[in-house]
Every structure is written in C-alpha cells, then in structure tokens.
Amino acid sequence: MEIPVEIDFQGMKPIESIRSTIDSGIEGLEKRFGRIIACRVAVKGPGEHHRTGGLYEIHIWLSLPDGRQVAVVRTPPVDERYGDLHFALNDVFKRARRGLRDQVRRMEGMIKTHEGAPIGTVTKLNEAFGFLQTNDGREIYFNANSVLNGNFAKLKVGTRVTFTEEVGEKGAQASTVRLLERHGMRL
C-alpha cells in the first residue's frame, strides 16, 4: 500500500486486539488485489441512539488505481449481532472483499453483458400463423400459440416484436413472441 493504513476509533478507546484483527483483514484484501493505494477504517462504538444503541458501525474505504474506490459504508440493520464487535468486523470485511472483487473485475473488463431479445417485424400474417423478418434479413415462422398474453389478434403487418429463436421441424421458428411497447417501436 502506498499510503499507510488509517484506523479511526470513534466513540471508543482504541483496542489493540481489534487493531490487529483489522490489520489481518486488510492483509487479506491486499492478497486479493496487491495494488490497493490507500485504506481507511472507521470503527464507531455503540451509541446512545434509541434505534441503533449498542451496535457497532464499521466503515472501510479503499482507494484503487485509476481513481477507483471501494466504500463499505452501510449502516448496520437493527440486528443484535452487530452488538458483537468481532461479528461486525467479519461482516464488513466480507462485504469489502466482495466490493473489491467486483471493482477488480470492472477494471479488468470482465463484466457480464446481457443482450436483449432479438427484434423482428411481422411481414406475413394469417389467422393461425405468421412470419417475421429479423434485423439481419432472415424470415422466421411463428404460430398463434407463440405470441404471449394472447396478443396474436393485435398483430398486423409491420408490427415490431421481440422473440426467442428456436429450431423447429422445418428450420428456424420464433417462440415467446412479444409485442414491443410504444417506446420500443422507434428502434
């Protein structure tokens, strides 16, 4: 770490055993990602508030390269387990590990992206089935049972729909055909 770790005890006297527990938690974070620039930990002792009295609050701020940060600053729920300082420490470091893992994945470009359902336009229609054209120009068969929510009667030539493509007996066919809402019609 480029900047020394800062541990701040608020509303309580510093406890060396807790300081060493925090240091080992930070070492664990550094093993996961060795390029942490700075770390600040605030340990707030139990307060006199009527809703959260007797509970510890622990916050962690990590500074990473490229101006990225991980902040674990959630106020604990009204849960008596947070009255135990060791439980509160274990919980905050578990959340810090998760946050650090997610931020490192973002930095490495390992983020999942989910493509939306393909969009097509109804080109032919009769009383029991129809065809739609995909954005890449293919024509795909669908039947009335494939249209969700009983909306087959609402379909017209030119209607924009989303669908799931499957392989049928005679080639590609669409299932789970769904009419696009008004805002999707302009695509």
Backbone as a printed PyTorch tensor [residue, N CA C, xyz], in Angstrom:
tensor([[[  0.8430,  -1.1730,   0.0000],
         [  0.0000,   0.0000,   0.0000],
         [  0.8910,   1.2390,   0.0000]],

        [[  0.5580,   2.1890,  -0.8560],
         [  1.3820,   3.3960,  -0.9770],
         [  1.2170,   4.3330,   0.2120]],

        [[  0.0110,   4.4040,   0.7430],
         [ -0.2810,   5.2930,   1.8700],
         [ -0.5680,   4.4060,   3.0780]],

        [[ -0.0320,   4.7060,   4.2430],
         [ -0.2590,   3.8700,   5.4220],
         [ -1.7540,   3.7610,   5.7510]],

        [[ -2.1150,   2.6230,   6.3010],
         [ -3.4980,   2.3700,   6.6970],
         [ -3.8850,   3.3230,   7.8150]],

        [[ -5.0760,   3.8520,   7.7340],
         [ -5.5830,   4.7590,   8.7520],
         [ -6.7530,   4.0760,   9.4560]],

        [[ -6.6170,   3.8790,  10.7560],
         [ -7.6820,   3.2670,  11.5580],
         [ -8.1510,   4.3110,  12.5560]],

        [[ -9.4540,   4.5840,  12.5310],
         [-10.0300,   5.6370,  13.3610],
         [-11.0820,   5.0200,  14.2920]],

        [[-10.8390,   5.1000,  15.5920],
         [-11.8130,   4.6370,  16.5800],
         [-12.6560,   5.8320,  17.0000]],

        [[-13.9560,   5.7460,  16.8440],
         [-14.8530,   6.8480,  17.1820],
         [-15.8020,   6.4080,  18.2970]],

        [[-15.8570,   7.2010,  19.3560],
         [-16.7540,   6.8860,  20.4720],
         [-16.2960,   5.7260,  21.3140]],

        [[-15.0250,   5.3730,  21.1910],
         [-14.4760,   4.2760,  21.9870],
         [-12.9530,   4.3980,  22.0040]],

        [[-12.3450,   3.7720,  22.9700],
         [-10.8930,   3.7920,  23.0640],
         [-10.3140,   2.7340,  22.1170]],

        [[ -9.1560,   3.0210,  21.5310],
         [ -8.5200,   2.0340,  20.6470],
         [ -8.2130,   0.7380,  21.4030]],

        [[ -8.4820,  -0.3740,  20.7520],
         [ -8.2360,  -1.6960,  21.3310],
         [ -7.2230,  -2.3950,  20.4350]],

        [[ -6.0870,  -2.7820,  21.0080],
         [ -5.0030,  -3.3610,  20.2110],
         [ -5.4130,  -4.6640,  19.5390]],

        [[ -6.1840,  -5.5050,  20.2070],
         [ -6.5980,  -6.7710,  19.5790],
         [ -7.4840,  -6.5070,  18.3600]],

        [[ -8.3080,  -5.4670,  18.4280],
         [ -9.1660,  -5.1040,  17.2940],
         [ -8.3010,  -4.5220,  16.1770]],

        [[ -7.3040,  -3.7250,  16.5520],
         [ -6.3920,  -3.1610,  15.5550],
         [ -5.6780,  -4.2870,  14.7960]],

        [[ -5.2420,  -5.3330,  15.5040],
         [ -4.5610,  -6.4440,  14.8240],
         [ -5.5410,  -7.2460,  13.9550]],

        [[ -6.8000,  -7.3710,  14.3850],
         [ -7.8210,  -8.0340,  13.5660],
         [ -8.0560,  -7.2420,  12.2770]],

        [[ -8.0970,  -5.9240,  12.3980],
         [ -8.2670,  -5.0610,  11.2240],
         [ -7.0630,  -5.2000,  10.2960]],

        [[ -5.8660,  -5.2000,  10.8580],
         [ -4.6530,  -5.3480,  10.0430],
         [ -4.6620,  -6.6680,   9.2710]],

        [[ -5.0700,  -7.7600,   9.9090],
         [ -5.1010,  -9.0440,   9.1930],
         [ -6.2030,  -9.0450,   8.1270]],

        [[ -7.3160,  -8.3530,   8.3790],
         [ -8.3550,  -8.2210,   7.3560],
         [ -7.8500,  -7.4530,   6.1500]],

        [[ -7.0800,  -6.4120,   6.3920],
         [ -6.5110,  -5.6110,   5.2980],
         [ -5.4810,  -6.4270,   4.5290]],

        [[ -4.6920,  -7.2290,   5.2270],
         [ -3.7330,  -8.1130,   4.5510],
         [ -4.4550,  -9.0580,   3.6080]],

        [[ -5.6030,  -9.5740,   4.0470],
         [ -6.3980, -10.4530,   3.1880],
         [ -6.8790,  -9.7360,   1.9350]],

        [[ -7.2620,  -8.4600,   2.0940],
         [ -7.6840,  -7.6740,   0.9270],
         [ -6.5110,  -7.4580,  -0.0220]],

        [[ -5.3190,  -7.2050,   0.5500],
         [ -4.1340,  -6.9830,  -0.2870],
         [ -3.7050,  -8.2570,  -1.0140]],

        [[ -3.9750,  -9.4190,  -0.4280],
         [ -3.6630, -10.6730,  -1.1160],
         [ -4.5650, -10.8470,  -2.3360]],

        [[ -5.8040, -10.3770,  -2.2390],
         [ -6.7360, -10.4700,  -3.3630],
         [ -6.3650,  -9.5180,  -4.4800]],

        [[ -5.8950,  -8.3170,  -4.1010],
         [ -5.5330,  -7.3070,  -5.0920],
         [ -4.3830,  -6.4980,  -4.5150]],

        [[ -3.1920,  -6.7170,  -5.0190],
         [ -1.9840,  -6.1260,  -4.4500],
         [ -1.7480,  -4.6660,  -4.7790]],

        [[ -2.6540,  -4.0310,  -5.5100],
         [ -2.4180,  -2.6430,  -5.9140],
         [ -3.3310,  -1.6540,  -5.1940]],

        [[ -3.7490,  -1.9670,  -3.9790],
         [ -4.5390,  -1.0270,  -3.1880],
         [ -3.6310,   0.1430,  -2.8210]],

        [[ -4.1020,   1.3550,  -3.0840],
         [ -3.2840,   2.5420,  -2.8370],
         [ -3.4070,   3.0050,  -1.3930]],

        [[ -4.6330,   3.0580,  -0.8800],
         [ -4.8550,   3.5370,   0.4810],
         [ -6.0620,   2.8340,   1.0790]],

        [[ -6.0800,   2.7930,   2.4060],
         [ -7.1930,   2.1730,   3.1190],
         [ -7.4650,   2.9640,   4.3900]],

        [[ -8.7390,   3.2180,   4.6310],
         [ -9.1560,   3.8900,   5.8560],
         [-10.2700,   3.0680,   6.4810]],

        [[-10.1600,   2.8090,   7.7740],
         [-11.1710,   2.0490,   8.5040],
         [-11.6460,   2.9040,   9.6680]],

        [[-12.9640,   3.0450,   9.7900],
         [-13.5500,   3.7830,  10.9150],
         [-14.3770,   2.8060,  11.7390]],

        [[-14.0590,   2.7150,  13.0090],
         [-14.8010,   1.8510,  13.9390],
         [-15.5440,   2.7730,  14.8910]],

        [[-16.8610,   2.7330,  14.7920],
         [-17.6950,   3.5990,  15.6290],
         [-18.3200,   2.7530,  16.7300]],

        [[-18.0480,   3.1350,  17.9600],
         [-18.5580,   2.3960,  19.1080],
         [-20.0650,   2.5110,  19.2480]],

        [[-20.6400,   1.6700,  20.0870],
         [-22.0920,   1.7050,  20.2910],
         [-22.5380,   3.0890,  20.7540]],

        [[-23.6220,   3.5460,  20.1750],
         [-24.1180,   4.8820,  20.5070],
         [-25.2700,   4.8280,  21.4860]],

        [[-25.7880,   5.9780,  21.7850],
         [-26.9000,   6.1070,  22.7140],
         [-28.2300,   6.3000,  21.9910]],

        [[-28.2260,   6.1370,  20.6470],
         [-29.4580,   6.3300,  19.8910],
         [-30.4610,   5.2350,  20.2170]],

        [[-31.7400,   5.5880,  20.2160],
         [-32.7630,   4.6240,  20.6070],
         [-32.9270,   3.5100,  19.5800]],

        [[-32.6120,   3.7440,  18.3010],
         [-32.8040,   2.7090,  17.2830],
         [-31.5710,   1.8230,  17.1270]],

        [[-30.3930,   2.3940,  17.2290],
         [-29.1830,   1.6100,  16.9800],
         [-28.2660,   1.5650,  18.1900]],

        [[-28.7330,   1.8830,  19.3480],
         [-27.9010,   1.8470,  20.5460],
         [-27.3410,   0.4600,  20.7690]],

        [[-26.0550,   0.3940,  21.1190],
         [-25.4260,  -0.8880,  21.4070],
         [-24.8680,  -1.5920,  20.1860]],

        [[-24.9590,  -0.9790,  19.0040],
         [-24.4590,  -1.6190,  17.7940],
         [-23.2010,  -0.9020,  17.3000]],

        [[-22.2620,  -1.6860,  16.7800],
         [-21.0370,  -1.1250,  16.2140],
         [-21.2500,  -0.8230,  14.7380]],

        [[-20.6600,   0.2590,  14.2890],
         [-20.6460,   0.6010,  12.8680],
         [-19.1960,   0.6240,  12.4290]],

        [[-18.8970,  -0.0990,  11.3590],
         [-17.5340,  -0.1350,  10.8400],
         [-17.6010,   0.1810,   9.3530]],

        [[-16.7880,   1.1220,   8.9210],
         [-16.7620,   1.5400,   7.5260],
         [-15.3500,   1.3740,   6.9830]],

        [[-15.2640,   0.9650,   5.7170],
         [-13.9700,   0.7870,   5.0590],
         [-13.9930,   1.5430,   3.7330]],

        [[-12.9290,   2.2850,   3.4740],
         [-12.7440,   2.9730,   2.1960],
         [-11.4240,   2.4970,   1.6100]],

        [[-11.4530,   2.0000,   0.3910],
         [-10.2460,   1.5670,  -0.3090],
         [-10.0560,   2.4340,  -1.5460]],

        [[ -8.8460,   2.9040,  -1.7710],
         [ -8.5090,   3.6380,  -2.9870],
         [ -7.7110,   2.7140,  -3.8860]],

        [[ -8.1250,   2.6470,  -5.1500],
         [ -7.5080,   1.7710,  -6.1310],
         [ -6.9380,   2.6090,  -7.2760]],

        [[ -6.1650,   1.9960,  -8.1630],
         [ -5.6400,   2.7390,  -9.3180],
         [ -6.7630,   3.3090, -10.1850]],

        [[ -6.4260,   4.2820, -11.0000],
         [ -7.3480,   4.9330, -11.9350],
         [ -8.4900,   5.6480, -11.2240]],

        [[ -8.2800,   6.0580,  -9.9780],
         [ -9.2950,   6.8090,  -9.2440],
         [-10.4790,   5.9800,  -8.7890]],

        [[-10.3860,   4.6860,  -8.8750],
         [-11.4960,   3.8180,  -8.4500],
         [-11.4610,   3.6510,  -6.9400]],

        [[-12.6460,   3.4160,  -6.3810],
         [-12.7550,   3.2580,  -4.9320],
         [-13.7290,   2.1440,  -4.5900]],

        [[-13.5380,   1.5880,  -3.4280],
         [-14.4980,   0.6580,  -2.8300],
         [-14.8460,   1.2590,  -1.4870]],

        [[-16.1320,   1.4620,  -1.2550],
         [-16.5790,   2.0390,   0.0130],
         [-17.6340,   1.1200,   0.6230]],

        [[-17.3600,   0.6610,   1.8180],
         [-18.3190,  -0.1480,   2.5580],
         [-18.7720,   0.7280,   3.7130]],

        [[-19.8850,   1.4310,   3.5170],
         [-20.3190,   2.4320,   4.4970],
         [-21.7760,   2.2460,   4.8980]],

        [[-22.2860,   1.0590,   4.7310],
         [-23.6750,   0.8060,   5.0700],
         [-23.8560,   0.7820,   6.5810]],

        [[-24.8690,   1.4780,   7.0680],
         [-25.1990,   1.4360,   8.4870],
         [-25.8240,   0.0770,   8.7650]],

        [[-25.4000,  -0.5930,   9.8300],
         [-25.9320,  -1.9370,  10.0750],
         [-27.4190,  -1.8990,  10.3830]],

        [[-28.1010,  -2.9550,  10.0030],
         [-29.5210,  -3.0270,  10.3450],
         [-29.6780,  -3.2050,  11.8490]],

        [[-30.8650,  -2.9910,  12.3260],
         [-31.1110,  -3.1910,  13.7560],
         [-31.0840,  -4.7030,  13.9760]],

        [[-29.8920,  -5.1900,  14.2460],
         [-29.6400,  -6.6220,  14.3990],
         [-28.6830,  -6.7720,  15.5770]],

        [[-29.0930,  -7.5270,  16.5530],
         [-28.2990,  -7.6360,  17.7860],
         [-26.9160,  -8.2360,  17.5510]],

        [[-26.7070,  -8.9250,  16.4320],
         [-25.3860,  -9.4890,  16.1610],
         [-24.3410,  -8.3970,  15.9900]],

        [[-24.7560,  -7.1960,  15.5470],
         [-23.8170,  -6.0890,  15.3840],
         [-23.4210,  -5.4810,  16.7320]],

        [[-23.9500,  -5.9880,  17.8140],
         [-23.5050,  -5.6110,  19.1490],
         [-22.1880,  -6.2930,  19.5010]],

        [[-21.8240,  -7.3070,  18.7350],
         [-20.5600,  -8.0140,  18.9010],
         [-19.5600,  -7.4300,  17.9090]],

        [[-18.5000,  -6.8360,  18.4070],
         [-17.5240,  -6.1540,  17.5670],
         [-16.8640,  -7.1040,  16.5680]],

        [[-16.5830,  -8.3410,  16.9820],
         [-15.9470,  -9.2980,  16.0710],
         [-16.8840,  -9.6770,  14.9270]],

        [[-18.1720,  -9.8410,  15.2040],
         [-19.1350, -10.1250,  14.1390],
         [-19.1800,  -8.9610,  13.1540]],

        [[-19.2470,  -7.7380,  13.6760],
         [-19.3250,  -6.5550,  12.8150],
         [-18.0710,  -6.4500,  11.9380]],

        [[-16.9000,  -6.7430,  12.4980],
         [-15.6630,  -6.7120,  11.7190],
         [-15.6620,  -7.7680,  10.6200]],

        [[-16.0460,  -8.9910,  10.9570],
         [-16.0950, -10.0560,   9.9570],
         [-17.0520,  -9.6920,   8.8230]],

        [[-18.2050,  -9.1250,   9.1730],
         [-19.2000,  -8.7600,   8.1770],
         [-18.6900,  -7.6650,   7.2510]],

        [[-18.0670,  -6.6260,   7.7930],
         [-17.6080,  -5.5150,   6.9510],
         [-16.4650,  -5.9600,   6.0430]],

        [[-15.5890,  -6.8350,   6.5070],
         [-14.5040,  -7.3000,   5.6410],
         [-15.0250,  -8.2610,   4.5710]],

        [[-16.0560,  -9.0130,   4.8820],
         [-16.6690,  -9.8680,   3.8660],
         [-17.2650,  -9.0030,   2.7580]],

        [[-17.9530,  -7.9250,   3.1240],
         [-18.5200,  -7.0180,   2.1210],
         [-17.4210,  -6.2780,   1.3630]],

        [[-16.3160,  -5.9590,   2.0360],
         [-15.1940,  -5.2920,   1.3670],
         [-14.5520,  -6.2280,   0.3390]],

        [[-14.4170,  -7.5070,   0.6690],
         [-13.8550,  -8.4660,  -0.2840],
         [-14.7300,  -8.5600,  -1.5340]],

        [[-16.0510,  -8.6030,  -1.3130],
         [-16.9790,  -8.6630,  -2.4460],
         [-16.8850,  -7.4030,  -3.3030]],

        [[-16.8610,  -6.2500,  -2.6470],
         [-16.7660,  -4.9890,  -3.3810],
         [-15.4540,  -4.8750,  -4.1390]],

        [[-14.3650,  -5.3070,  -3.5220],
         [-13.0620,  -5.2750,  -4.1780],
         [-13.0500,  -6.2140,  -5.3770]],

        [[-13.5940,  -7.4070,  -5.2110],
         [-13.6540,  -8.3660,  -6.3230],
         [-14.4230,  -7.7720,  -7.5010]],

        [[-15.5710,  -7.1640,  -7.2280],
         [-16.3850,  -6.5760,  -8.2930],
         [-15.6480,  -5.4260,  -8.9810]],

        [[-14.9810,  -4.5890,  -8.2120],
         [-14.2600,  -3.4500,  -8.7920],
         [-13.0690,  -3.9320,  -9.6300]],

        [[-12.3790,  -4.9600,  -9.1850],
         [-11.2530,  -5.5110,  -9.9420],
         [-11.7650,  -6.1060, -11.2530]],

        [[-12.8900,  -6.7810, -11.2110],
         [-13.4740,  -7.3210, -12.4460],
         [-13.8050,  -6.1990, -13.4200]],

        [[-14.3340,  -5.0880, -12.9230],
         [-14.6220,  -3.9520, -13.8040],
         [-13.3390,  -3.4110, -14.4170]],

        [[-12.2920,  -3.3240, -13.6010],
         [-11.0200,  -2.7970, -14.0920],
         [-10.4310,  -3.7050, -15.1700]],

        [[-10.6440,  -4.9970, -15.0360],
         [-10.0870,  -5.9520, -15.9980],
         [-11.0180,  -6.1910, -17.1750]],

        [[-12.1780,  -5.5270, -17.1760],
         [-13.1170,  -5.6700, -18.2780],
         [-13.8610,  -6.9810, -18.2900]],

        [[-13.9730,  -7.6210, -17.1450],
         [-14.6580,  -8.9080, -17.0600],
         [-16.0850,  -8.7250, -16.5410]],

        [[-16.8530,  -7.8980, -17.2200],
         [-18.2080,  -7.6280, -16.7900],
         [-19.1520,  -8.3630, -17.7190]],

        [[-20.1220,  -9.0300, -17.1450],
         [-21.1110,  -9.7130, -17.9660],
         [-22.0180,  -8.6900, -18.6320]],

        [[-22.3180,  -8.9170, -19.8830],
         [-23.3040,  -8.0900, -20.5580],
         [-24.3890,  -9.0180, -21.0740]],

        [[-25.5780,  -8.5820, -20.9370],
         [-26.7140,  -9.3750, -21.3860],
         [-27.3400,  -8.7120, -22.5940]],

        [[-27.3790,  -9.4570, -23.6720],
         [-28.0110,  -8.9240, -24.8620],
         [-29.5130,  -9.0280, -24.7010]],

        [[-30.2140,  -8.0770, -25.2560],
         [-31.6620,  -8.1260, -25.2370],
         [-32.1670,  -9.1490, -26.2360]],

        [[-33.4430,  -9.4510, -26.1620],
         [-34.0460, -10.3760, -27.1090],
         [-33.9880,  -9.7600, -28.5000]],

        [[-33.8230, -10.6010, -29.5340],
         [-33.7910, -10.0510, -30.8890],
         [-35.1270,  -9.4010, -31.2460]],

        [[-35.0620,  -8.4350, -32.1460],
         [-36.2570,  -7.7010, -32.5600],
         [-36.5420,  -8.0430, -34.0160]],

        [[-37.8110,  -8.2330, -34.3190],
         [-38.2150,  -8.5180, -35.6920],
         [-39.4620,  -7.7340, -36.0450]],

        [[-39.8200,  -7.7770, -37.3290],
         [-41.0080,  -7.0910, -37.8290],
         [-41.8990,  -8.1200, -38.5010]],

        [[-43.1810,  -8.1150, -38.1750],
         [-44.1310,  -9.0450, -38.7840],
         [-44.2510,  -8.6820, -40.2660]],

        [[-44.0400,  -9.7070, -41.1520],
         [-44.1030,  -9.4580, -42.5980],
         [-45.2890, -10.1370, -43.2640]],

        [[-45.7160, -11.2840, -42.7630],
         [-46.8630, -12.0130, -43.3160],
         [-47.6780, -12.5200, -42.1400]],

        [[-48.9980, -12.5430, -42.3410],
         [-49.8750, -12.9220, -41.2370],
         [-51.1530, -13.5340, -41.7830]],

        [[-51.6010, -14.6500, -41.1990],
         [-52.9390, -15.1670, -41.4720],
         [-53.5900, -15.5140, -40.1420]],

        [[-54.6880, -16.2500, -40.1240],
         [-55.4390, -16.4560, -38.8800],
         [-54.7610, -17.3760, -37.8710]],

        [[-53.7500, -18.1690, -38.2600],
         [-53.1520, -19.1090, -37.3230],
         [-51.6300, -18.9710, -37.1880]],

        [[-50.9860, -18.3330, -38.1100],
         [-49.5230, -18.2180, -38.0480],
         [-49.0760, -16.9860, -38.8170]],

        [[-47.7700, -16.7480, -38.7540],
         [-47.2140, -15.6120, -39.4720],
         [-45.7130, -15.7650, -39.6350]],

        [[-45.1120, -14.7650, -40.2550],
         [-43.6740, -14.7270, -40.4400],
         [-43.1710, -13.3650, -39.9870]],

        [[-41.9740, -13.3560, -39.4530],
         [-41.3660, -12.0840, -39.1000],
         [-39.9790, -12.0270, -39.7090]],

        [[-39.5290, -10.8200, -39.9650],
         [-38.2100, -10.6140, -40.5310],
         [-37.2850, -10.0880, -39.4470]],

        [[-36.1250, -10.7090, -39.3190],
         [-35.1490, -10.2950, -38.3160],
         [-34.3730,  -9.0970, -38.8290]],

        [[-33.6020,  -8.4810, -37.9490],
         [-32.7900,  -7.3260, -38.3500],
         [-31.7180,  -7.6900, -39.3680]],

        [[-31.3290,  -8.9750, -39.3980],
         [-30.3260,  -9.3870, -40.3860],
         [-30.9660,  -9.9230, -41.6730]],

        [[-32.2970,  -9.7500, -41.8390],
         [-32.9750, -10.0700, -43.0940],
         [-33.5370, -11.4710, -43.2170]],

        [[-33.3920, -12.3080, -42.2000],
         [-33.9480, -13.6610, -42.2750],
         [-35.4430, -13.6340, -41.9820]],

        [[-36.1780, -14.6060, -42.5500],
         [-37.6100, -14.7010, -42.2970],
         [-37.8490, -15.9140, -41.3970]],

        [[-38.5880, -15.7130, -40.3180],
         [-38.7990, -16.7590, -39.3220],
         [-40.2980, -16.9600, -39.1080]],

        [[-40.6930, -18.2300, -39.0630],
         [-42.0820, -18.6330, -38.8530],
         [-42.4560, -18.5170, -37.3740]],

        [[-43.7110, -18.1880, -37.0780],
         [-44.2620, -18.2810, -35.7210],
         [-45.7430, -18.6150, -35.8350]],

        [[-46.2970, -19.2200, -34.7820],
         [-47.7340, -19.5040, -34.7930],
         [-48.4360, -18.7430, -33.6800]],

        [[-49.7580, -18.7860, -33.6710],
         [-50.5550, -18.0070, -32.7200],
         [-50.2150, -18.3590, -31.2760]],

        [[-49.8870, -19.6250, -31.0100],
         [-49.5680, -20.0450, -29.6420],
         [-48.2270, -19.4870, -29.1520]],

        [[-47.3970, -19.0200, -30.0710],
         [-46.0970, -18.4720, -29.7050],
         [-46.1880, -17.0390, -29.1970]],

        [[-47.3040, -16.3650, -29.4860],
         [-47.4550, -14.9640, -29.1100],
         [-47.9330, -14.9000, -27.6640]],

        [[-47.2110, -14.1780, -26.8330],
         [-47.5180, -14.0970, -25.4010],
         [-48.7720, -13.2820, -25.1190]],

        [[-49.3970, -13.5840, -24.0110],
         [-50.5560, -12.8570, -23.4790],
         [-51.7480, -12.8220, -24.4350]],

        [[-51.8420, -13.7960, -25.3170],
         [-52.9810, -13.8510, -26.2300],
         [-53.0600, -12.6640, -27.1690]],

        [[-51.9440, -12.0530, -27.5120],
         [-51.9200, -10.8400, -28.3300],
         [-51.8210, -11.1030, -29.8300]],

        [[-52.0500, -12.3510, -30.2560],
         [-51.9510, -12.6440, -31.6850],
         [-52.9230, -11.7810, -32.4900]],

        [[-54.1140, -11.5560, -31.9600],
         [-55.1260, -10.7550, -32.6730],
         [-54.6850,  -9.3000, -32.8480]],

        [[-53.7940,  -8.8220, -32.0090],
         [-53.3300,  -7.4310, -32.1010],
         [-52.2360,  -7.2420, -33.1540]],

        [[-51.6790,  -8.3400, -33.6490],
         [-50.5870,  -8.2360, -34.6220],
         [-51.0960,  -7.7670, -35.9750]],

        [[-50.2750,  -6.9750, -36.6500],
         [-50.5230,  -6.5110, -38.0140],
         [-49.1980,  -6.5640, -38.7500]],

        [[-49.2440,  -6.5730, -40.0500],
         [-48.0080,  -6.4930, -40.8270],
         [-47.3310,  -5.1770, -40.4700]],

        [[-46.0390,  -5.2510, -40.1450],
         [-45.2770,  -4.0690, -39.7520],
         [-45.1160,  -3.9190, -38.2440]],

        [[-45.8240,  -4.7350, -37.4660],
         [-45.6960,  -4.6740, -36.0050],
         [-44.3050,  -5.1480, -35.5880]],

        [[-43.6730,  -4.4240, -34.6710],
         [-42.3490,  -4.7930, -34.1610],
         [-42.5310,  -5.6890, -32.9340]],

        [[-41.7520,  -6.7730, -32.8740],
         [-41.8560,  -7.7410, -31.7900],
         [-40.4630,  -8.1770, -31.3470]],

        [[-40.3950,  -8.6950, -30.1250],
         [-39.1950,  -9.3980, -29.6850],
         [-39.5480, -10.8740, -29.6870]],

        [[-38.5410, -11.7340, -29.7700],
         [-38.8150, -13.1600, -29.8670],
         [-37.6130, -13.9630, -29.4080]],

        [[-37.8410, -15.2400, -29.2160],
         [-36.7660, -16.1860, -28.9640],
         [-36.7420, -17.1380, -30.1420]],

        [[-35.5800, -17.3470, -30.7000],
         [-35.4660, -18.2050, -31.8780],
         [-35.1610, -19.6340, -31.4610]],

        [[-35.8680, -20.5760, -32.0790],
         [-35.6510, -21.9970, -31.8420],
         [-35.5500, -22.7140, -33.1720]],

        [[-35.0470, -23.9350, -33.1420],
         [-35.0110, -24.7540, -34.3430],
         [-36.2340, -25.6570, -34.3150]],

        [[-37.0830, -25.5280, -35.3300],
         [-38.2840, -26.3500, -35.4440],
         [-38.0720, -27.4660, -36.4540]],

        [[-39.1650, -28.1680, -36.7990],
         [-39.0750, -29.2760, -37.7460],
         [-38.6240, -28.8160, -39.1280]],

        [[-39.0230, -27.6090, -39.5200],
         [-38.7060, -27.1190, -40.8630],
         [-37.7270, -25.9480, -40.8450]],

        [[-36.9620, -25.8120, -39.7710],
         [-35.9870, -24.7290, -39.6960],
         [-36.2590, -23.8010, -38.5260]],

        [[-35.7740, -22.5680, -38.6560],
         [-35.9090, -21.6000, -37.5620],
         [-37.3600, -21.2080, -37.3630]],

        [[-37.7500, -21.0780, -36.0930],
         [-39.0810, -20.5760, -35.7730],
         [-38.9830, -19.7430, -34.5120]],

        [[-39.9280, -18.8430, -34.3610],
         [-39.9190, -17.9320, -33.2160],
         [-40.8530, -18.4540, -32.1410]],

        [[-40.4060, -18.3420, -30.9050],
         [-41.2790, -18.6450, -29.7650],
         [-41.2430, -17.4300, -28.8510]],

        [[-42.0990, -17.4030, -27.8960],
         [-42.2450, -16.2790, -26.9630],
         [-42.1890, -14.9380, -27.6900]],

        [[-43.0680, -14.7810, -28.6410],
         [-43.1610, -13.5370, -29.4030],
         [-43.8960, -12.5210, -28.5400]],

        [[-43.3150, -11.3610, -28.3760],
         [-43.8860, -10.3270, -27.5210],
         [-43.9430,  -9.0110, -28.2820]],

        [[-45.0920,  -8.3640, -28.2560],
         [-45.2250,  -7.0610, -28.9000],
         [-44.3670,  -6.0470, -28.1760]],

        [[-43.6920,  -5.1980, -28.9290],
         [-42.9130,  -4.1230, -28.3160],
         [-43.8550,  -3.0290, -27.8580]],

        [[-43.5390,  -2.4530, -26.7360],
         [-44.3240,  -1.3160, -26.2400],
         [-44.0610,  -0.1230, -27.1350]],

        [[-44.8170,   0.9230, -26.9520],
         [-44.7040,   2.1000, -27.8030],
         [-43.2810,   2.6450, -27.8740]],

        [[-42.5740,   2.6890, -26.7370],
         [-41.2330,   3.2590, -26.7550],
         [-40.2580,   2.3860, -27.5490]],

        [[-40.5610,   1.1120, -27.7310],
         [-39.6980,   0.2390, -28.4960],
         [-39.9710,   0.2910, -29.9870]],

        [[-41.0340,   0.9340, -30.4030],
         [-41.4050,   0.9510, -31.8110],
         [-40.4630,   1.8030, -32.6460]],

        [[-39.7410,   2.6930, -32.0540],
         [-38.8830,   3.6210, -32.7980],
         [-37.4960,   3.0470, -33.0630]],

        [[-37.2340,   1.8290, -32.6720],
         [-35.8920,   1.2620, -32.8480],
         [-35.4910,   1.1270, -34.2840]]])
